[in-house]
Amino acid sequence: MRNGVKAAVVGGVCVALLGGAGYGVYTVASALNGDGGTAGAASVKTGPPSDSEVTEATGAFFAAWEKGDAATAASYTNYPQAARELLTAFHDDAHIGKVRITPAAATGDTVPFTVRATVSHDGASRRLTYRSTLTVVRGDTSHRALVDWQPSVVHPRLRKGDTLTTGESAAPEIEAVDRDGKVLTRRTYPSLGPVLDELRRRYGDKAGGRPGVELVIRHQAAADGSPVADTPLVTLVKGRPGKLPTTLSAGVQAAAESAVQKYPESSVVALKPSTGEILAVANNRVDGFDAALLGQRAPGSTMKIISAAALIDNGLTTAGGPAPCPPEAVSNSQTFHNLKTLAPDAHATLADSFARSCNTAFVKFADEVKEDTLTREAAERFGLGRDDWRIGVPSFDGRVPAAGGPDKAAALIGQGRVQMSPLNMASVTATAKTGTFRQPVIVPLRLDGREPARARGLPPGTAGQLRAMMSRTAHSGTAAGVMGDLGGDIGAKTGSAEVDGEARPDSWFAGYRGDVAAAAMVQDGGHGVDAAGPIVASVLRITG
């Protein structure tokens, strides 16, 4: 926001210390905030709050919130300092008044409610209505029934570190249009919400628009200190949006949005191998995180595209050369296995082991590659891991660190310290398809004259062998179940990545059809063909 609007931040250092210590610290905080001391020994209550306590605690909290009395409302929570800061911002910085809160029937200790209010600024006002929920807990020391404080109590889209503020827009609105001039909105394409916010922050001033007045969520900076785009909630005074061209395709985006809705915690990216232009970005995640562009997860066997290229480029084997598939392989005292259903093959070629996704075949090459072989292949051939992509919005550019010991073997099969996003693997697939690395873009480079990242790409012979192996995988290998009926020029690689503490592996899949490459990841989704594969196939199906 402009005009020096103050923004109160949720979750400062003191709050973090209180939260880390748990409810046991509550009496110190409550005393400091004037919300009363502990009950006497004779009146101590234990166990979950009763129905009457839930009703009493929420009633008192809602009444104080409606009056704009942040201090009193905060005293009915288990983190009063953080609650007071955000509730103060709700009234003072966001200029939200005439608040009416209507609770619905409680389910145990959880209370849904509806907020109706008015946002006002410099004579302009708009109604604000939304739903949220809260939970009532018992303080371990105070033994009172208290609202379990979360920023989402105030608004369901608020997260730790966020605040609310109303004022002149930090950047004019944009009217983002796809490659054919079709307007892209978050209402029609929900996954594009974070992308559109970031495009506005970066290009609003360049697109020729005029700022309006808005109620927004002001997010805390990213982990690297870079700013995060505001999330608009209500427009009080409409500005004039500037038109911003993107490389997206409304049709492909719609297919991607539909595909991820079938699988929780899923993300997909599609792009054109011939240009690097991003056609679609879609996510279906509870946390709202843009894992499609920013995710950092082990890519599993989709990494074998890069590993196979490295083995060929370094003269260790060829697509038709030996890559036997034993039932297990040991590297630096760590034993690696294949899926139980995969029969060993002592006479397998690299193409055989690639199509069947044999882990042990790749692990057996660990002693023959150097610690930085995959790092150099990923950077020099595929443009990964150098933090220099300029796609038009923030992106993670992949990580393939030099690795020794068992991590070197693990990296060959996309485990260990290797990390990728669906965007990275879509780009890897595009490079394998064409032999040329073209940095992905979502906003045309000509718009702001930014320089794209560059890499050497693949030798023609390597690219040809990769295409042949990926085509075989799509037609008769592990990807055939979802790719086999697409027709045309197709290729694919399946993957599953084990993650510590999770019951099932992440599902990964990368594929191409004609001049479209796509990659998907589904956290805790199982094998590649279980979840990520159908997503990619659905996106590629409409591009034929």
Buried (B, 14 or more C-beta within 10 A) or exposed (E): BEEEBEBBBBBBEEBEEBBEEEBEBBBEBBEEBEBEEBBEEEEEEEEEBBEEBBBBBBBBBBBBBBEBBBBBBBBBBBBBBBBBBBBBBBBBBBBBBBBEBEBEEBEEBEBBBEBEBBBBBEEBBBEBEBEBBBBBBBBBBBBBBBBBBBBBBBBEBBBBBBBBBBBBBBBBBBBBBBBEEBEBEBEEBBBBBBBBBBBBBBBBBBBEBEBBBBBBBBBBEEEEEEBBBBBBBBBBBEBEBBEBBBBBBBBBBBBBBBBBBEBBBBBBBBBBBBBBBBBBBBBBBEEBBBBBBBBEBBBBBBBBBBBBBBBBBBEBBBBEBBBBBBEEBBBEEBEBEBEEEBEBBEEBBBBBBBBBBBBBBBBBBBEEBEBBBBBBBBBBBBBBBBEBBBBBBBBBBBBBBBBEBBBBBBBBBBBBEBBBBBBBBBBBBBBBBBBBBBBBBBBBBEBEEEEBBEBEBBBEEBBEBBBBBBBBBBBEBBBBBBBBEBEEBBBBBBBBBEBEEEEBBBBBBBBBBBBBBBBBBBBBBBBBBBBBBBBBBBBBBBBE
